[in-house]
Amino acid sequence: MNEIIRSSSCYRDTARILEYLLQQHAVDVAIRFSEALEATYERIAEFPDLGSLWESDKKRPKELRCWPVPGFERFLVFYRRATHGILIERVFHGHQDIDSQI
């Protein structure tokens, strides 16, 4: 299995999502999201080619892939292979302007 490496942007994205859920008084949802996100990382580590290549007209990291978080399919994990494992670049809600942020 590949090592998962989280970017600083990934940490910020996750903190922002969890903060929003907690502000909505959805502690149970925040816990389920956090667990589903970790399970997603494990799945990606095991099967790194699982995700779809991200198509964009903008310049982006080579071979950037995305995969939905099970149970929270509107949230997408963006990742790519790196020298020492799988780099998790970002975590976005599908309604965000993803191309402008990657």
N, C-alpha and C positions, 0 to 999 in steps of 0.2 A: 504494500500500500504506500502511496505517495504521502509525503509530509505536507500539511496544510500551513501556508504562510499567509497571515492576514496583513494587508496593507494598513497604514494609518487611516486612510480614507474608509476602509472597511469598518474599522473600529468606530469611527465617527458616525458612519451611516447607521450602524447597529445601535449605537447609543441614542441617536436621534429618533429612530423608530421606537425603541423601548421607552424613551422619555414621553413620546406622544401617547403611547398606549397607557402608560401610567397616569398621565394627565387626564385621560379619559376614564380613569378609575377602573381600568380593565386589567387588573393585576393578573388574573388567571389567564387572560389572553396573552399578556406579555411573557408569562412563564412558558406557555405552550409555543409561542413564536420562537423564543430563545432555544427551546429544546428541538423544535423542527429545524431551525437554522443550523444547529450543531449536527443534527442527523444529515442534513443536506451536505455539509462540509465532508462528513465521513463518506457519503455516497460518491461525491466528486473525487475524493482521494482514491477511492477504490476503482472508479470508472471515469477517468478524466476526459475521455472523448464523448461522454454521455451528452453533454450540452450542445446546443446548436451554436454554430458560428454566428457572431453578431455582425449583421450586415449594416453598413453605414457609409454614407458619402464622405464623412469626415475622417481625417487621419486618426487612427486608433492603434492601440497595441496590436501587434501581429497575433493572429490566432486567438482573439478574445472570444470566449464562449459564455453562454448564459444558461441558467437552469432555474426553474421555479422552486420555491420552497413548498414542499408538500403540506397541504392543509392551509397554506397561505399563498396560493398560486399567483396572486397579483404581485408578489414580491419576487424579484429576480436576483440571483447571485451571478456576478460577472467575474470570470476567472480566466487564467491562462497557465500554461505550463511555464515553469521557471527552472533555472539550473538545479535548484535543490528541492524541488517539489512543485506544488500547485499554489500559485499566488492568487488569493482572493482579492480582487481589485476593489469591487464596490458591491453594495446591496441597495437596490432601488425598488420603489413601488412602480408598477407598470404605467401609472398615469403621469409620472414625472417626465420631464424632457430629458431623457437619458442621453441622447446624442450630444447635447450641449454640455454635459457634465463628465463625460468619459474622455 
